[in-house]
Amino acid sequence: MEQTQNPNNQRRVISLLVDNSNGVLARVASLFCRRGFNIDSLTVSATNDPSISRITVTLRGSEQALSQLILQTERLEVTRQVFELDPEKSLQRELLLLKVACDNHNRAELREISSIYKAKIIDLSPDSMVFELTGKPDKIDAFLTMFKGYEILELCRTGVTALERGGKHQHMQKPAQEVRDAQLPLPGTHCPQK
């Protein structure tokens, strides 16, 4: 019998363009938490516009819950744009630094694994090796699986950063205020009296 993936637990990548100002990350993360989402990874980066930052969030959830989350995130005053990235139409990358215990007996094996995955050895000492690998999240996962039989001393993984393929996309052309003006107030808030 064929097993289907639970649609309520699908990995999703959300990209937000937000004002580059104090407290923005806390406000966005707080909203995600209040909506019951557990953030798997989160990266914040500069953009070509110094007044805007890009937040890339990886999480798991259903289509319906995600749509509601996007609507509520759009309503934040600091949000310029928010959209889900389609894995087929976007480039997603992570950076991994991995320190593994080694000695004369297993150093060659570790080098072979790194060669297969095109990982760089960025530090070598008598008792450890540090690898650097950049790639899709699935490639990082597969690389880490190869080290299950070895002693991992430390590991640092950046989380996903991503861009859509192709030229400027429609969501990038719409002014943020246009999105906010069309929104209804958040649940539990009242419309101002005119």
ZADO-1210 file (C-alpha; in nm, 4 decimals, padded with zeros to 6 digits):
<atoms>
<atom x="00.0000" y="00.0000" z="00.0000" code="MET" pos="1"/>
<atom x="00.1418" y="00.3405" z="-00.0995" code="GLU" pos="2"/>
<atom x="00.1992" y="00.5793" z="00.1876" code="GLN" pos="3"/>
<atom x="00.1047" y="00.9437" z="00.1287" code="THR" pos="4"/>
<atom x="00.2718" y="01.2398" z="00.2967" code="GLN" pos="5"/>
<atom x="00.0644" y="01.4135" z="00.5638" code="ASN" pos="6"/>
<atom x="-00.0395" y="01.7491" z="00.4064" code="PRO" pos="7"/>
<atom x="-00.0598" y="01.9008" z="00.7560" code="ASN" pos="8"/>
<atom x="00.3124" y="01.8419" z="00.8072" code="ASN" pos="9"/>
<atom x="00.4602" y="01.9601" z="00.4766" code="GLN" pos="10"/>
<atom x="00.7815" y="02.1610" z="00.4856" code="ARG" pos="11"/>
<atom x="00.7166" y="02.5139" z="00.3629" code="ARG" pos="12"/>
<atom x="00.9417" y="02.8139" z="00.3014" code="VAL" pos="13"/>
<atom x="00.8024" y="03.1638" z="00.3525" code="ILE" pos="14"/>
<atom x="00.9812" y="03.4777" z="00.2351" code="SER" pos="15"/>
<atom x="00.9041" y="03.8143" z="00.3956" code="LEU" pos="16"/>
<atom x="01.0249" y="04.1570" z="00.2894" code="LEU" pos="17"/>
<atom x="01.0065" y="04.3822" z="00.5947" code="VAL" pos="18"/>
<atom x="01.1157" y="04.7264" z="00.7110" code="ASP" pos="19"/>
<atom x="01.4775" y="04.7254" z="00.8258" code="ASN" pos="20"/>
<atom x="01.4136" y="04.8576" z="01.1787" code="SER" pos="21"/>
<atom x="01.4473" y="04.7578" z="01.5439" code="ASN" pos="22"/>
<atom x="01.2125" y="04.4900" z="01.6787" code="GLY" pos="23"/>
<atom x="01.0808" y="04.3668" z="01.3424" code="VAL" pos="24"/>
<atom x="01.2142" y="04.0122" z="01.3838" code="LEU" pos="25"/>
<atom x="01.0611" y="03.9843" z="01.7318" code="ALA" pos="26"/>
<atom x="00.7211" y="04.0965" z="01.6017" code="ARG" pos="27"/>
<atom x="00.7236" y="03.8487" z="01.3131" code="VAL" pos="28"/>
<atom x="00.8450" y="03.5547" z="01.5256" code="ALA" pos="29"/>
<atom x="00.5868" y="03.6385" z="01.7935" code="SER" pos="30"/>
<atom x="00.3049" y="03.6281" z="01.5374" code="LEU" pos="31"/>
<atom x="00.4218" y="03.2881" z="01.4079" code="PHE" pos="32"/>
<atom x="00.4343" y="03.1577" z="01.7664" code="CYS" pos="33"/>
<atom x="00.0849" y="03.2881" z="01.8491" code="ARG" pos="34"/>
<atom x="-00.0496" y="03.1100" z="01.5402" code="ARG" pos="35"/>
<atom x="00.0967" y="02.7810" z="01.6730" code="GLY" pos="36"/>
<atom x="00.3778" y="02.7367" z="01.4189" code="PHE" pos="37"/>
<atom x="00.7101" y="02.5887" z="01.5218" code="ASN" pos="38"/>
<atom x="00.9853" y="02.7579" z="01.3204" code="ILE" pos="39"/>
<atom x="01.2346" y="02.5013" z="01.1842" code="ASP" pos="40"/>
<atom x="01.4783" y="02.7652" z="01.0585" code="SER" pos="41"/>
<atom x="01.4904" y="03.1408" z="01.0241" code="LEU" pos="42"/>
<atom x="01.7385" y="03.3618" z="00.8404" code="THR" pos="43"/>
<atom x="01.7484" y="03.7397" z="00.8164" code="VAL" pos="44"/>
<atom x="01.9486" y="03.9144" z="00.5476" code="SER" pos="45"/>
<atom x="02.0065" y="04.2454" z="00.3767" code="ALA" pos="46"/>
<atom x="01.8528" y="04.3171" z="00.0356" code="THR" pos="47"/>
<atom x="01.9494" y="04.5478" z="-00.2501" code="ASN" pos="48"/>
<atom x="01.7429" y="04.8183" z="-00.0714" code="ASP" pos="49"/>
<atom x="01.9013" y="04.9249" z="00.2634" code="PRO" pos="50"/>
<atom x="01.5564" y="05.0078" z="00.4080" code="SER" pos="51"/>
<atom x="01.4298" y="04.6497" z="00.3557" code="ILE" pos="52"/>
<atom x="01.5352" y="04.3159" z="00.5087" code="SER" pos="53"/>
<atom x="01.4451" y="03.9669" z="00.3907" code="ARG" pos="54"/>
<atom x="01.3308" y="03.7082" z="00.6447" code="ILE" pos="55"/>
<atom x="01.3196" y="03.3478" z="00.5228" code="THR" pos="56"/>
<atom x="01.1288" y="03.1076" z="00.7482" code="VAL" pos="57"/>
<atom x="01.1055" y="02.7292" z="00.7191" code="THR" pos="58"/>
<atom x="00.8132" y="02.5656" z="00.8980" code="LEU" pos="59"/>
<atom x="00.5615" y="02.2833" z="00.8692" code="ARG" pos="60"/>
<atom x="00.1857" y="02.3163" z="00.8354" code="GLY" pos="61"/>
<atom x="-00.1260" y="02.2750" z="00.6241" code="SER" pos="62"/>
<atom x="-00.2205" y="02.4903" z="00.3251" code="GLU" pos="63"/>
<atom x="-00.5109" y="02.6455" z="00.5165" code="GLN" pos="64"/>
<atom x="-00.3052" y="02.7315" z="00.8263" code="ALA" pos="65"/>
<atom x="-00.0307" y="02.8760" z="00.6070" code="LEU" pos="66"/>
<atom x="-00.2749" y="03.0953" z="00.4104" code="SER" pos="67"/>
<atom x="-00.4110" y="03.2345" z="00.7378" code="GLN" pos="68"/>
<atom x="-00.0574" y="03.2982" z="00.8641" code="LEU" pos="69"/>
<atom x="00.0368" y="03.4846" z="00.5445" code="ILE" pos="70"/>
<atom x="-00.2775" y="03.7016" z="00.5681" code="LEU" pos="71"/>
<atom x="-00.2022" y="03.7948" z="00.9271" code="GLN" pos="72"/>
<atom x="00.1653" y="03.8599" z="00.8539" code="THR" pos="73"/>
<atom x="00.0675" y="04.0930" z="00.5682" code="GLU" pos="74"/>
<atom x="-00.1304" y="04.3003" z="00.8185" code="ARG" pos="75"/>
<atom x="00.1769" y="04.3827" z="01.0253" code="LEU" pos="76"/>
<atom x="00.2727" y="04.7456" z="00.9693" code="GLU" pos="77"/>
<atom x="00.6377" y="04.6473" z="00.9101" code="VAL" pos="78"/>
<atom x="00.5610" y="04.3922" z="00.6357" code="THR" pos="79"/>
<atom x="00.6205" y="04.4985" z="00.2748" code="ARG" pos="80"/>
<atom x="00.5536" y="04.1594" z="00.1080" code="GLN" pos="81"/>
<atom x="00.5072" y="03.7983" z="00.2214" code="VAL" pos="82"/>
<atom x="00.4781" y="03.4899" z="00.0015" code="PHE" pos="83"/>
<atom x="00.5425" y="03.1149" z="-00.0020" code="GLU" pos="84"/>
<atom x="00.8319" y="02.9927" z="-00.2157" code="LEU" pos="85"/>
<atom x="00.7541" y="02.7011" z="-00.4461" code="ASP" pos="86"/>
<atom x="01.0479" y="02.4534" z="-00.4307" code="PRO" pos="87"/>
<atom x="01.0199" y="02.3988" z="-00.8084" code="GLU" pos="88"/>
<atom x="01.0393" y="02.7708" z="-00.8875" code="LYS" pos="89"/>
<atom x="01.2959" y="02.8850" z="-00.6324" code="SER" pos="90"/>
<atom x="01.6586" y="02.8355" z="-00.5367" code="LEU" pos="91"/>
<atom x="01.6990" y="02.7267" z="-00.1736" code="GLN" pos="92"/>
<atom x="02.0362" y="02.6905" z="-00.0031" code="ARG" pos="93"/>
<atom x="02.1802" y="02.6244" z="00.3422" code="GLU" pos="94"/>
<atom x="02.5308" y="02.6371" z="00.4818" code="LEU" pos="95"/>
<atom x="02.6566" y="02.3642" z="00.7164" code="LEU" pos="96"/>
<atom x="02.9714" y="02.3625" z="00.9316" code="LEU" pos="97"/>
<atom x="03.0393" y="02.0177" z="01.0783" code="LEU" pos="98"/>
<atom x="03.3188" y="01.9187" z="01.3167" code="LYS" pos="99"/>
<atom x="03.3833" y="01.5438" z="01.3371" code="VAL" pos="100"/>
<atom x="03.6277" y="01.3530" z="01.5581" code="ALA" pos="101"/>
<atom x="03.8907" y="01.1700" z="01.3555" code="CYS" pos="102"/>
<atom x="04.2200" y="00.9843" z="01.3818" code="ASP" pos="103"/>
<atom x="04.4605" y="00.8100" z="01.1443" code="ASN" pos="104"/>
<atom x="04.2173" y="00.5182" z="01.1011" code="HIS" pos="105"/>
<atom x="03.9116" y="00.7052" z="00.9720" code="ASN" pos="106"/>
<atom x="04.0541" y="01.0254" z="00.8189" code="ARG" pos="107"/>
<atom x="04.0572" y="00.8771" z="00.4659" code="ALA" pos="108"/>
<atom x="03.6929" y="00.7619" z="00.4981" code="GLU" pos="109"/>
<atom x="03.5863" y="01.1104" z="00.6059" code="LEU" pos="110"/>
<atom x="03.7723" y="01.2675" z="00.3138" code="ARG" pos="111"/>
<atom x="03.5958" y="01.0307" z="00.0754" code="GLU" pos="112"/>
<atom x="03.2512" y="01.1275" z="00.2095" code="ILE" pos="113"/>
<atom x="03.3354" y="01.4971" z="00.1757" code="SER" pos="114"/>
<atom x="03.4582" y="01.4415" z="-00.1807" code="SER" pos="115"/>
<atom x="03.1345" y="01.2671" z="-00.2857" code="ILE" pos="116"/>
<atom x="02.9219" y="01.5567" z="-00.1533" code="TYR" pos="117"/>
<atom x="03.1697" y="01.8236" z="-00.2706" code="LYS" pos="118"/>
<atom x="03.2145" y="01.9501" z="00.0843" code="ALA" pos="119"/>
<atom x="03.5258" y="02.1505" z="00.1710" code="LYS" pos="120"/>
<atom x="03.7581" y="02.0545" z="00.4551" code="ILE" pos="121"/>
<atom x="03.8201" y="02.3934" z="00.6163" code="ILE" pos="122"/>
<atom x="04.0104" y="02.2767" z="00.9247" code="ASP" pos="123"/>
<atom x="04.2216" y="01.9707" z="00.9978" code="LEU" pos="124"/>
<atom x="04.3754" y="01.8905" z="01.3340" code="SER" pos="125"/>
<atom x="04.5135" y="01.5650" z="01.4777" code="PRO" pos="126"/>
<atom x="04.1817" y="01.4780" z="01.6445" code="ASP" pos="127"/>
<atom x="03.9142" y="01.6474" z="01.4276" code="SER" pos="128"/>
<atom x="03.8072" y="01.7705" z="01.0850" code="MET" pos="129"/>
<atom x="03.5712" y="02.0589" z="01.0030" code="VAL" pos="130"/>
<atom x="03.3629" y="02.0408" z="00.6842" code="PHE" pos="131"/>
<atom x="03.1803" y="02.3193" z="00.5027" code="GLU" pos="132"/>
<atom x="02.8907" y="02.2311" z="00.2740" code="LEU" pos="133"/>
<atom x="02.6452" y="02.4535" z="00.0871" code="THR" pos="134"/>
<atom x="02.3409" y="02.3075" z="-00.0827" code="GLY" pos="135"/>
<atom x="01.9712" y="02.2302" z="-00.0815" code="LYS" pos="136"/>
<atom x="01.8281" y="02.1233" z="00.2561" code="PRO" pos="137"/>
<atom x="01.7899" y="01.7645" z="00.1260" code="ASP" pos="138"/>
<atom x="02.1604" y="01.7505" z="00.0362" code="LYS" pos="139"/>
<atom x="02.2574" y="01.8764" z="00.3838" code="ILE" pos="140"/>
<atom x="02.0299" y="01.6112" z="00.5421" code="ASP" pos="141"/>
<atom x="02.1838" y="01.3348" z="00.3282" code="ALA" pos="142"/>
<atom x="02.5379" y="01.4510" z="00.4128" code="PHE" pos="143"/>
<atom x="02.4605" y="01.4438" z="00.7865" code="LEU" pos="144"/>
<atom x="02.3125" y="01.0932" z="00.7532" code="THR" pos="145"/>
<atom x="02.6535" y="00.9711" z="00.6309" code="MET" pos="146"/>
<atom x="02.8084" y="01.0748" z="00.9641" code="PHE" pos="147"/>
<atom x="02.5737" y="00.8783" z="01.1910" code="LYS" pos="148"/>
<atom x="02.8474" y="00.6240" z="01.2654" code="GLY" pos="149"/>
<atom x="03.1045" y="00.8922" z="01.3543" code="TYR" pos="150"/>
<atom x="03.1435" y="01.1173" z="01.6559" code="GLU" pos="151"/>
<atom x="03.0041" y="01.4607" z="01.5720" code="ILE" pos="152"/>
<atom x="03.1712" y="01.7143" z="01.8006" code="LEU" pos="153"/>
<atom x="02.9849" y="02.0245" z="01.6851" code="GLU" pos="154"/>
<atom x="02.7510" y="02.1302" z="01.4106" code="LEU" pos="155"/>
<atom x="02.6122" y="02.4627" z="01.2912" code="CYS" pos="156"/>
<atom x="02.3473" y="02.4939" z="01.0208" code="ARG" pos="157"/>
<atom x="02.2351" y="02.8333" z="00.8920" code="THR" pos="158"/>
<atom x="01.8800" y="02.7605" z="00.7850" code="GLY" pos="159"/>
<atom x="01.7346" y="02.8185" z="00.4400" code="VAL" pos="160"/>
<atom x="01.7929" y="03.1291" z="00.2333" code="THR" pos="161"/>
<atom x="01.6077" y="03.1450" z="-00.0969" code="ALA" pos="162"/>
<atom x="01.5146" y="03.3441" z="-00.4065" code="LEU" pos="163"/>
<atom x="01.2648" y="03.2790" z="-00.6840" code="GLU" pos="164"/>
<atom x="01.3990" y="03.1873" z="-01.0270" code="ARG" pos="165"/>
<atom x="01.3628" y="03.4280" z="-01.3193" code="GLY" pos="166"/>
<atom x="01.3093" y="03.8042" z="-01.3379" code="GLY" pos="167"/>
<atom x="01.1131" y="04.0361" z="-01.1118" code="LYS" pos="168"/>
<atom x="00.7944" y="03.8653" z="-00.9924" code="HIS" pos="169"/>
<atom x="00.4466" y="04.0117" z="-00.9583" code="GLN" pos="170"/>
<atom x="00.4502" y="04.0072" z="-00.5777" code="HIS" pos="171"/>
<atom x="00.7676" y="04.2229" z="-00.5897" code="MET" pos="172"/>
<atom x="00.5909" y="04.4878" z="-00.8008" code="GLN" pos="173"/>
<atom x="00.2841" y="04.5484" z="-00.5811" code="LYS" pos="174"/>
<atom x="00.3231" y="04.8363" z="-00.3307" code="PRO" pos="175"/>
<atom x="00.2986" y="04.7071" z="00.0267" code="ALA" pos="176"/>
<atom x="00.0379" y="04.9675" z="00.1281" code="GLN" pos="177"/>
<atom x="-00.1924" y="04.8313" z="-00.1442" code="GLU" pos="178"/>
<atom x="-00.1848" y="04.4941" z="00.0339" code="VAL" pos="179"/>
<atom x="-00.2485" y="04.6454" z="00.3776" code="ARG" pos="180"/>
<atom x="-00.5326" y="04.8752" z="00.2602" code="ASP" pos="181"/>
<atom x="-00.7259" y="04.5732" z="00.1331" code="ALA" pos="182"/>
<atom x="-00.6937" y="04.3820" z="00.4624" code="GLN" pos="183"/>
<atom x="-00.9562" y="04.3443" z="00.7311" code="LEU" pos="184"/>
<atom x="-00.8520" y="04.4170" z="01.0919" code="PRO" pos="185"/>
<atom x="-00.6921" y="04.1398" z="01.2968" code="LEU" pos="186"/>
<atom x="-00.9324" y="03.9269" z="01.5035" code="PRO" pos="187"/>
<atom x="-00.9953" y="04.0878" z="01.8431" code="GLY" pos="188"/>
<atom x="-00.9278" y="04.4421" z="01.7181" code="THR" pos="189"/>
<atom x="-01.1887" y="04.7081" z="01.6431" code="HIS" pos="190"/>
<atom x="-01.2249" y="04.9299" z="01.3404" code="CYS" pos="191"/>
<atom x="-01.1708" y="05.2978" z="01.4208" code="PRO" pos="192"/>
<atom x="-01.4886" y="05.5048" z="01.4332" code="GLN" pos="193"/>
<atom x="-01.5198" y="05.7601" z="01.1532" code="LYS" pos="194"/>
</atoms>
